[in-house]
Amino acid sequence: MDHAWDGFYTGQLHKSMFSSFIETTGNWTLTYTGTPFKNMRYALKSDQGQIKVKVPYWNAGAYGVKVNNKVIAPTPWDTSLG
């Protein structure tokens, strides 16, 4: 199905999905090789365990985290974490 048409070229909208397996213990840092996505969704499908995900962004901005459509309040800034 064509989603875009500019008079000559057609285009399709694409939803990129990147699946991976990780251990459900510890902390993980995700580093993107290009500009991070405006909206990104992460899903943890596990019966047990937990993880902490860190995504370094190249610009200073305000970012929010939602879990099940509920906004999670930010934690206080801790300079000892780096």
C-alpha positions as a LaTeX table, in Angstrom:
\begin{tabular}{lrrr}
\hline
Residue & $x$ (\AA) & $y$ (\AA) & $z$ (\AA) \\
\hline
Met1 & 0.00 & 0.00 & 0.00 \\
Asp2 & 1.36 & 3.41 & $-0.95$ \\
His3 & 1.32 & 5.95 & 1.87 \\
Ala4 & 3.06 & 8.82 & 0.11 \\
Trp5 & 2.91 & 10.22 & $-3.40$ \\
Asp6 & 4.84 & 13.23 & $-4.69$ \\
Gly7 & 3.81 & 13.09 & $-8.32$ \\
Phe8 & 6.47 & 10.63 & $-9.42$ \\
Tyr9 & 7.75 & 8.51 & $-6.52$ \\
Thr10 & 5.64 & 6.51 & $-4.10$ \\
Gly11 & 6.59 & 5.61 & $-0.57$ \\
Gln12 & 5.46 & 3.49 & 2.31 \\
Leu13 & 5.46 & 4.15 & 6.02 \\
His14 & 7.68 & 1.70 & 7.83 \\
Lys15 & 7.73 & 0.67 & 11.46 \\
Ser16 & 11.22 & $-0.47$ & 12.38 \\
Met17 & 11.50 & $-3.20$ & 14.96 \\
Phe18 & 14.75 & $-4.31$ & 16.55 \\
Ser19 & 14.38 & $-7.45$ & 18.64 \\
Ser20 & 17.10 & $-8.64$ & 20.96 \\
Phe21 & 17.67 & $-11.02$ & 23.84 \\
Ile22 & 19.21 & $-9.70$ & 27.04 \\
Glu23 & 19.66 & $-11.00$ & 30.57 \\
Thr24 & 17.07 & $-9.63$ & 32.98 \\
Thr25 & 19.67 & $-8.59$ & 35.53 \\
Gly26 & 21.83 & $-5.50$ & 35.54 \\
Asn27 & 21.98 & $-2.19$ & 33.75 \\
Trp28 & 22.09 & $-1.69$ & 29.99 \\
Thr29 & 23.16 & 1.27 & 27.85 \\
Leu30 & 21.67 & 1.62 & 24.36 \\
Thr31 & 23.83 & 3.66 & 22.01 \\
Tyr32 & 22.39 & 4.62 & 18.64 \\
Thr33 & 24.71 & 5.16 & 15.68 \\
Gly34 & 22.49 & 7.93 & 14.32 \\
Thr35 & 19.89 & 10.35 & 15.58 \\
Pro36 & 17.69 & 8.70 & 18.23 \\
Phe37 & 14.05 & 8.27 & 17.35 \\
Lys38 & 11.52 & 10.89 & 18.40 \\
Asn39 & 9.31 & 8.18 & 19.91 \\
Met40 & 10.71 & 4.85 & 20.99 \\
Arg41 & 8.94 & 1.97 & 22.66 \\
Tyr42 & 10.76 & $-0.68$ & 24.67 \\
Ala43 & 9.11 & $-3.88$ & 25.86 \\
Leu44 & 10.40 & $-6.38$ & 28.39 \\
Lys45 & 8.73 & $-9.75$ & 28.02 \\
Ser46 & 9.85 & $-11.83$ & 30.95 \\
Asp47 & 8.36 & $-13.81$ & 33.81 \\
Gln48 & 11.03 & $-12.63$ & 36.24 \\
Gly49 & 13.85 & $-10.14$ & 36.64 \\
Gln50 & 14.22 & $-6.47$ & 35.92 \\
Ile51 & 16.54 & $-4.16$ & 34.01 \\
Lys52 & 17.54 & $-0.51$ & 33.95 \\
Val53 & 18.00 & 1.02 & 30.50 \\
Lys54 & 20.10 & 4.13 & 29.83 \\
Val55 & 19.86 & 5.92 & 26.47 \\
Pro56 & 22.38 & 8.78 & 26.06 \\
Tyr57 & 20.95 & 11.56 & 23.89 \\
Trp58 & 23.12 & 13.99 & 21.95 \\
Asn59 & 21.08 & 17.05 & 22.89 \\
Ala60 & 19.78 & 18.48 & 26.13 \\
Gly61 & 16.02 & 18.31 & 26.21 \\
Ala62 & 13.12 & 17.17 & 28.28 \\
Tyr63 & 12.19 & 13.53 & 27.94 \\
Gly64 & 9.37 & 11.62 & 29.55 \\
Val65 & 8.86 & 7.98 & 30.38 \\
Lys66 & 5.50 & 6.24 & 30.22 \\
Val67 & 4.61 & 2.80 & 31.51 \\
Asn68 & 1.21 & 1.48 & 30.42 \\
Asn69 & 0.26 & 5.04 & 29.36 \\
Lys70 & 1.10 & 6.41 & 32.83 \\
Val71 & 3.83 & 9.07 & 33.07 \\
Ile72 & 6.59 & 8.10 & 35.48 \\
Ala73 & 7.86 & 10.96 & 37.67 \\
Pro74 & 11.58 & 11.76 & 37.30 \\
Thr75 & 13.98 & 10.87 & 40.08 \\
Pro76 & 16.15 & 13.57 & 41.73 \\
Trp77 & 19.42 & 14.41 & 40.01 \\
Asp78 & 22.37 & 12.46 & 41.44 \\
Thr79 & 25.81 & 13.78 & 40.44 \\
Ser80 & 27.54 & 10.70 & 41.87 \\
Leu81 & 26.03 & 8.56 & 39.08 \\
Gly82 & 27.94 & 10.42 & 36.37 \\
\hline
\end{tabular}
